[in-house]
Amino acid sequence: MIIWDYKNKRCKSKFEAHANCIMAMIMLQNGNLCTADADEIIIIWDWKKLLELYIFRGHEKYVKCLCELDNKYLLTGSEDNTIGIWEEKSQNYENIKYLEGHEFPVRTLCQIKDNYFDSGSFDNKIKIWDINTYECVQTLEGHQSNVICIIKDSDNILISSSNDKTIKIWQNKAI
């Protein structure tokens, strides 16, 4: 990992973050950095002090995406077609559950509101999940290729992009 002084265009510090390529990265609400690599390793960092706070693993293939739900849960989407739900407990993160439902790798995750999040996959589908029941409450179909990215606006409208060269706008009244 390299920390850059972007104003002066100089490297401030440099250290080995992962042994393999970093597949996903997010800034957590508490200011820490979360990264995942192709060796299925997830690391939570105090990036200002260049310290590894937590190192954990659990997926059978590499993690392609990360999402934090209201500073309570960390979600991981993997090449193993599952979504990991993790909770910080006693100096580490524990896996609560692996959600199954996609037929191909999970590529993107996004919190919709309160207890709901969605996942986009290489199976061309978007699934909406209830974090309390661990159930898929809705499947959105319409893309003809891999779902690459999902975002939401303030009115809970989902916007997805795909390798089929389309952007779809989904108005969800179910949740």
C-alpha positions in Angstrom: 0.0 0.0 0.0 1.3 3.4 -0.8 0.2 6.6 0.9 0.5 9.6 -1.4 0.8 13.3 -0.7 -1.4 14.2 -3.7 -0.7 18.0 -3.4 3.1 17.4 -3.7 2.8 14.3 -5.9 5.1 12.3 -3.6 5.0 9.0 -1.8 4.6 9.6 1.9 4.9 5.9 3.0 4.9 2.5 1.5 4.3 -1.0 2.9 3.2 -4.5 1.9 -0.5 -4.7 2.4 -1.4 -8.0 0.8 0.5 -10.8 -0.8 -1.9 -11.0 -3.7 -3.8 -8.4 -5.7 -6.3 -6.2 -3.9 -9.8 -6.9 -5.3 -11.9 -4.6 -3.2 -11.5 -1.6 -0.8 -13.8 0.6 1.2 -13.5 3.3 3.8 -15.5 2.3 6.9 -17.7 4.7 8.8 -15.2 4.7 11.7 -12.4 5.9 9.5 -10.7 2.6 9.1 -9.9 1.1 5.7 -11.1 -2.4 4.7 -9.4 -4.3 1.9 -9.8 -7.8 0.4 -7.4 -9.7 -1.8 -7.3 -12.7 -4.2 -6.2 -15.0 -1.4 -9.6 -14.5 0.4 -8.0 -12.4 3.1 -9.8 -9.4 4.4 -7.9 -6.8 6.4 -9.2 -3.8 8.5 -6.6 -1.1 8.7 -5.9 2.0 10.7 -4.5 3.5 7.6 -3.2 6.6 9.3 -0.9 4.6 11.6 -0.3 1.9 8.9 -1.5 -0.8 11.3 -3.4 -4.0 10.6 -6.3 -4.1 13.1 -8.0 -7.3 12.0 -7.2 -10.0 9.5 -9.8 -12.6 8.7 -10.9 -15.0 6.0 -13.8 -17.3 5.3 -14.7 -17.4 1.6 -13.6 -20.2 -0.6 -12.6 -17.9 -3.5 -11.5 -14.3 -3.6 -13.6 -11.4 -2.4 -14.8 -9.1 -5.2 -16.7 -6.5 -3.2 -17.3 -5.0 0.3 -20.1 -3.1 1.9 -20.7 -1.7 5.4 -24.2 -1.7 6.8 -24.7 1.2 9.2 -21.5 0.7 11.1 -22.7 -2.7 12.3 -22.1 -5.4 9.7 -19.5 -5.9 7.0 -20.7 -7.6 3.9 -18.4 -9.5 1.5 -19.3 -10.7 -2.0 -17.2 -13.4 -3.4 -16.2 -15.4 -6.5 -17.6 -18.4 -4.5 -21.2 -17.0 -5.3 -21.9 -16.2 -1.6 -22.3 -13.1 0.5 -20.6 -13.1 3.9 -22.1 -11.2 6.8 -19.5 -10.3 9.4 -19.8 -8.6 12.8 -17.0 -7.1 14.9 -16.7 -9.0 18.1 -13.9 -9.2 20.7 -10.9 -8.0 18.7 -11.9 -9.6 15.5 -14.7 -10.1 13.0 -16.9 -13.1 13.2 -18.9 -14.6 10.4 -22.6 -14.6 11.2 -23.8 -16.2 8.0 -23.1 -16.9 4.3 -26.0 -16.1 2.0 -26.5 -18.3 -1.0 -28.7 -17.4 -3.9 -26.6 -16.2 -6.8 -25.5 -18.7 -9.4 -22.3 -16.9 -10.3 -19.9 -14.6 -8.5 -21.2 -11.6 -6.5 -19.7 -8.5 -8.0 -21.4 -5.6 -6.1 -23.2 -4.8 -2.8 -25.1 -1.8 -1.8 -27.2 -0.9 1.3 -30.6 0.2 0.3 -32.1 1.3 3.6 -32.3 0.3 7.2 -32.2 -3.5 7.1 -32.0 -4.1 3.4 -29.2 -4.4 0.9 -28.8 -5.6 -2.6 -26.3 -7.7 -4.5 -25.4 -7.8 -8.1 -23.9 -10.8 -9.7 -22.4 -12.3 -12.9 -25.7 -14.3 -13.1 -27.2 -11.0 -14.5 -29.4 -10.6 -11.4 -29.9 -8.2 -8.6 -31.1 -9.7 -5.3 -32.6 -7.7 -2.5 -31.9 -9.1 1.0 -33.3 -8.6 4.5 -30.4 -8.5 7.0 -32.7 -9.6 9.9 -34.1 -12.7 8.2 -31.1 -13.4 5.9 -33.7 -14.0 3.2 -33.8 -12.8 -0.4 -37.0 -10.7 -0.6 -36.9 -9.8 -4.3 -34.9 -10.7 -7.5 -34.6 -8.1 -10.2 -34.0 -9.4 -13.7 -33.4 -7.4 -16.9 -29.7 -7.2 -17.6 -28.4 -9.5 -20.3 -24.9 -9.7 -18.9 -22.9 -9.4 -15.6 -24.1 -6.8 -13.1 -21.1 -4.7 -12.4 -22.2 -1.9 -10.1 -25.3 -0.8 -8.1 -25.9 2.5 -6.4 -29.0 4.0 -4.9 -30.2 7.5 -4.6 -31.9 9.2 -1.7 -35.4 8.0 -2.8 -34.3 4.3 -2.8 -34.1 4.1 -6.5 -31.5 1.6 -7.6 -29.3 2.3 -10.6 -27.4 -0.7 -12.0 -24.8 -1.1 -14.7 -23.8 -4.2 -16.6 -21.4 -5.6 -19.2 -24.4 -5.5 -21.5 -23.6 -1.8 -21.9 -26.8 -0.7 -20.2 -27.8 1.3 -17.1 -31.1 0.3 -15.6 -33.1 2.4 -13.1 -35.2 0.4 -10.7 -37.9 1.9 -8.5 -38.5 -0.4 -5.6 -41.8 0.0 -3.8 -41.5 -3.4 -2.1 -39.4 -2.2 0.8 
